[in-house]
Amino acid sequence: VLYKQENDFCNEHFLIKDVDGLVTIYTLNSMDNVLEILETTEIETIYLTDTDRNNLKNGIKVYTKQNLNKVIEDFE
């Protein structure tokens, strides 16, 4: 079994927000500042629950692409 630990930024930090009624994914830097839009999905927030819409209004931070995909799948 090999194990390696590094104190470095994994480059898989994301922020999911509601932008103009669509679920939008941003990339974040190591300080959790928005870098750029990664993707604007076709998922309309009007069809989501009130809780999901409120969370998206504030922004949902997600780490790793696997977790990002899970959250997006939950919205579909």
C-alpha contacts under 8 A as a table, 3 or more apart, distances in Angstrom:
res1	aa1	res2	aa2	distance
9	F	30	S	6.03
10	C	13	H	7.55
11	N	28	L	7.91
11	N	29	N	7.21
11	N	30	S	7.72
12	E	27	T	7.62
12	E	28	L	7.88
12	E	63	Y	5.73
12	E	64	T	4.78
12	E	65	K	6.28
13	H	27	T	6.08
13	H	28	L	5.24
13	H	29	N	7.01
13	H	30	S	7.89
13	H	32	D	7.55
13	H	61	K	7.31
13	H	62	V	6.02
13	H	63	Y	4.64
13	H	64	T	6.29
14	F	25	I	6.68
14	F	26	Y	5.55
14	F	27	T	4.62
14	F	28	L	5.35
14	F	61	K	5.73
14	F	62	V	5.15
14	F	63	Y	6.18
14	F	64	T	7.85
14	F	68	L	7.40
15	L	25	I	5.75
15	L	26	Y	5.05
15	L	27	T	6.35
15	L	28	L	6.76
15	L	34	V	7.67
15	L	59	G	6.12
15	L	60	I	5.46
15	L	61	K	4.56
15	L	62	V	6.18
16	I	23	V	6.73
16	I	24	T	5.64
16	I	25	I	4.59
16	I	26	Y	6.33
16	I	56	L	6.44
16	I	59	G	5.52
16	I	60	I	5.04
16	I	61	K	6.50
16	I	62	V	7.64
17	K	23	V	5.78
17	K	24	T	5.30
17	K	25	I	6.54
17	K	56	L	4.51
17	K	57	K	5.99
17	K	58	N	7.14
17	K	59	G	4.76
17	K	60	I	6.60
18	D	21	G	5.76
18	D	22	L	5.47
18	D	23	V	4.89
18	D	24	T	6.01
18	D	45	T	6.84
18	D	53	R	7.43
18	D	56	L	5.24
18	D	57	K	5.67
18	D	59	G	7.66
19	V	22	L	5.38
19	V	23	V	6.44
19	V	24	T	6.15
21	G	44	E	5.60
21	G	45	T	5.28
21	G	46	I	6.73
22	L	40	T	6.90
22	L	41	T	6.45
22	L	42	E	6.36
22	L	43	I	5.57
22	L	44	E	4.68
22	L	45	T	5.61
23	V	40	T	6.29
23	V	41	T	5.58
23	V	42	E	7.18
23	V	43	I	5.63
23	V	44	E	6.54
23	V	45	T	6.43
23	V	56	L	7.74
24	T	37	I	7.34
24	T	38	L	7.85
24	T	39	E	5.92
24	T	40	T	4.36
24	T	41	T	5.91
25	I	37	I	5.98
25	I	38	L	5.45
25	I	39	E	5.18
25	I	40	T	6.23
25	I	41	T	7.79
26	Y	34	V	6.40
26	Y	35	L	7.01
26	Y	36	E	5.58
26	Y	37	I	4.32
26	Y	38	L	5.03
26	Y	39	E	7.00
27	T	34	V	5.97
27	T	35	L	5.52
27	T	36	E	5.67
27	T	37	I	6.40
27	T	38	L	6.02
28	L	31	M	7.57
28	L	32	D	5.09
28	L	33	N	5.27
28	L	34	V	4.60
28	L	35	L	5.38
28	L	36	E	7.63
29	N	32	D	5.17
29	N	33	N	5.49
29	N	34	V	6.57
29	N	35	L	6.31
30	S	33	N	7.43
37	I	40	T	7.37
43	I	75	F	7.32
43	I	76	E	6.71
44	E	47	Y	6.19
44	E	48	L	7.65
45	T	48	L	5.23
45	T	53	R	6.37
46	I	53	R	7.82
48	L	52	D	6.07
48	L	53	R	6.32
48	L	75	F	6.94
49	T	52	D	5.18
49	T	53	R	6.22
50	D	53	R	5.09
50	D	54	N	6.13
51	T	54	N	5.17
51	T	55	N	6.15
52	D	55	N	5.05
52	D	56	L	6.09
53	R	56	L	5.07
53	R	57	K	6.08
54	N	57	K	5.01
54	N	58	N	6.49
55	N	58	N	5.30
55	N	59	G	5.90
55	N	60	I	6.26
56	L	59	G	4.63
56	L	60	I	5.99
62	V	67	N	6.43
62	V	68	L	5.89
63	Y	67	N	6.36
63	Y	68	L	6.95
64	T	67	N	5.49
64	T	68	L	6.34
65	K	68	L	4.84
65	K	69	N	6.05
66	Q	69	N	5.25
66	Q	70	K	6.32
67	N	70	K	4.99
67	N	71	V	6.28
68	L	71	V	5.30
68	L	72	I	6.26
69	N	72	I	5.14
69	N	73	E	6.00
70	K	73	E	5.13
70	K	74	D	6.27
71	V	74	D	5.13
71	V	75	F	6.64
72	I	75	F	5.20
72	I	76	E	6.58
73	E	76	E	5.17
